[in-house]
């Protein structure tokens, strides 16, 4: 019996880079997709392809049994993912696992959630064996704040709202289980951490892991946006502000057991994330 081949898009991303070894540990052939011709993934096939180049995707999908669909953040991300899904169907891919987002819905005030809902609806109509994963806020997003955290603080317009944030390693483990298991066709799994935490509690976890004082400052949305102006394109910055408004309204606090149900292991807590990434925050402190 031939070993199934699984294509991982965005293999260099936060989720993809954890998914490649998670799949390898399950004994499947992993085809890691990257736009960087110089990138090599140990133990995996490396394929150079770009979601913006359909011809490259046709080649990447040849002989693939299952595919994990994610894309870098882009203004046309929904259109790119929809085209990939069509090409996967045409290539005879048997299973598609789509990375979406917590609370994705067509009428959401958050543009990213509307975009994800659009892709979900399209994939639903393709007739493919497909599964949707909807993770909540990534704990690894805190690494983008490593500089300020190293100086003892970080800020966001979220108030005291709790969010059931998730470690991206758990997203990868859940995806690996779905890509290689059975009984997931047509299912949608909401992926969260084991509890909802406030950003003040996140700060306390980081302080405990690093041995440094870390304080969270709630900040008005306009000040948050002003601080990031020029660092992100306007559409992405506006979407990020919408995301945080969604969190601040308490709409992302529900806890789901999908990580444990799919992997057999408890979801990682924020304290686990802080401990495992303490050296990254320490390195930022030493660099500052």
N, C-alpha and C positions, 0 to 999 in steps of 0.2 A: 504494500500500500504506500502510495506516495505521501510524503510529508506535505501538509497544506502550507501554502505561501500566503503570508499576510503583509499587505502594503500599509506602511505607516506614513501618512502625509505629515508635513511640519515636524519631521523627525528630530530637528535640532531645537524645537521649542520646549517649553517647560514640561508639558505633558508628554510630548513625543519622545523626549530624551529619556524619560523614565519608562515609557511603554516598551521601547525596543528591548531592554534587558528583561522586562517582565514577561514579554512574549518568548524570548529566547529560553527562559527558565521553564517554559511549558512545552518546549521541544518542537516548536513550529519553525518553518523557514521565514525569516523576517526580511522584508525588502524595505529599507529605510530611504525615504524620498527627501532629497535636499536640493536646493538651488546652487549649492556650493560644490563645484567639481573637485575641490581639494579635500572635502570632508570624507572621512572613513569611519564606519561604525563597526567596531570589533564584533566578529561573530555574526554579522548580518550582511546581506547584499546591499550595496549602495547604488541607488539609481538617481541620476541627476534629472530633475524635471521641475516644471514651474506651473502653478495653477493657471497662469496667464498664457501658457503655451500648450494648446490642446494636443499638438502632435507629440510633444514630450510625454503627456499623460497617457496617450494611447500606448506608447512603448512601455511606460512604467506599469500599466495595468495588465499587460500581456501575461497570461498564465497565473494570475492572482486569484486566490480562492475567497479571500476576505479583505476588506479595506477599512481603515480607520480614517475618517474624514475630519480634519481640522484645517484651519487656515490662519495665516497671520492676520492681524487686525488691518482691515482695509475698507475704504469707502464702498467698494463693490464686492465685499466678502460674500454676501448672499448669492450674487450672480455667479461668482467663481465656484462656490460650493455646489450650486445647482448644476452647473455644467459638468463638474467632476462626477456628480451622481449619475447624470445621463450617460457619460462615457463609461462609468463602471457597469451600468446596466448593459450597455451595448457590448462591452468586453466579456460579458458572461460571468462577472463577479457574483459569487453566490451569497455573500453576506456583506452588509454595509453597516458600520457603527458610526453614528453621527455624534460629534461633540457639540452640544447645544449649550444652554445656560438656564439656570434656575429661574422658574416662573416665565419662561418664554411664552409669549402669546401675542396674537396679531393686533390686539387693541391696547397693548402696553404703552404707557407714556415714555418708556425707555426705548430709544431707537435700536439698541443692540438686541433687546428682547424681541422686538418686532422682526428684525432681520433673521434671527434664529428661527422664529416661528414660521417665517416664509420658507426657509429651507426644509424644516420639518414637514410642512404641508406638501411640498413638492416631492420629497422622498416617499411620503406616504402613498402617493399616487403611482409610483414607478413599478410596484409589484415585486420589489426586491425583498428578500429576507433582510430586515433592517431592525436596528435597535437605536434608541435615542438616549444619550446620557446628558443629564442636565445638572452640572455641578454648580455649587454656590461660589461665593467669593474665594479666590485662591489665597491661601496663607502665603504662598511664595511671592505674591504681589508686594509683600512687606520688604522684600529684598531691594525693591526700587527706592525704598525710603532708608536704605542702609546708612547713607551719609548723614542725614538729620538724626537718625536713631543713635548713631555713634556719638553725636553731640548731645544726646540726652533727651530728644523729643521727636515727635512726628505729629502731623496734623491732617485732619480731613473733616468735611462737613457732614458728620454722621451723628453727633450728639451722644446720647447714652443708649442708643439703639443696639440691640444684640443681633449678631449675624452668625448663622451656623456655618462659618467659614471652613474650608476643606484644604487639606494638604494635597498637592497635585500628585504625590506618589500614590495616594489612595485612588485618585481618578484613573491613573495608569493601571493599577492593579485591577480595578473594576472593569476597565476596558479590555484588559487581557483575558479576564474571565469570560466576558461576553463574546469576544472574538474567537475563543477556542472552545466554548461550551455549547450547550444545547438548551432549548426552552426559552430563548430570549426574543424570538421573532415577533415583531410588532409591539414590543414592550418599550416603555419609557421609564427610565430610572432617574429619580432625583438624588443627587449625591451631595451629602453634607458631612460636616464633622460630627463628633459625638455629642456636642452641646453648642448652644448659641452663646457667643461671648461678645462683650462690649469691647470697644477699642481701648478702654482703660484697663480691662483685664488682659488684653493682648500686650499692652505696655508692661504690665506687671510680670507677665510670663517672660518677656524679653529681658527685663531687668534681672529676674531670677536666674536666667540662663547665662547672661553675660557678666553678672556681677557689677553692673553699672546702673546708675539711675536713668530710667527711661520714663518720660511723661507723655501722655497723649493730650493734645490740645484740640478741642472742637473749634472749628473755624467757619465763618460764613462762606457760603458757596461762591460768592463773588470774589472774596479774597483768595480762596483756594484756586479758582480759575485764573486769577491774575498772576499768582505765583507760578503757574504752569504755562502761561501764555508764551508762545515762542518755542516751547519744548515739545509740544504736541500740535498736530494740525487742528484747526478749529473744529472740524466735525468730530474728531476723537475726543477733544477736550469737552465739548458740549455733551457728548455721550457719557463721558466719565462723570460729569456733574449729575446727569440724569440717573446714572447708576447709584451714586451716593445718596441722592434724594430718595430713591427706592429703598435703600438700606435704612435711611433715617426714619422713614415712615413705618419701620418695623415689619416690612414685607418679606424679609429674608431670614427670619428667625426660626422657622420650623425645622425640626430635626427629623431626618429620615434614616432608616436602618439599611439602606441599599448596599452600602460598602460592606457591611458585615454579611448581609444576605448573599452577596455575590462572591466575596473573597473568603469568607469564613474567619476573617480577622477583624478586630475592632478598628474603627477609624482612628487615625492619629489625632491626638489632642493638640491644642495650641502649645502646650508645654513641651510636647514631643518635638514639634516643629522648632520651637525656640532653642531647645537643647541641641538638636541635630544641626542647626545653622548658626550656632553661637560663634563659630570661627569666622563665618562670612561677615557678621556684624563687627567682630573684633578686628578683622582686616580693614574694614572701612574706618574704624576708629584710628587704627595705626596710620592710615593714609591721609587722615584729615589733619 
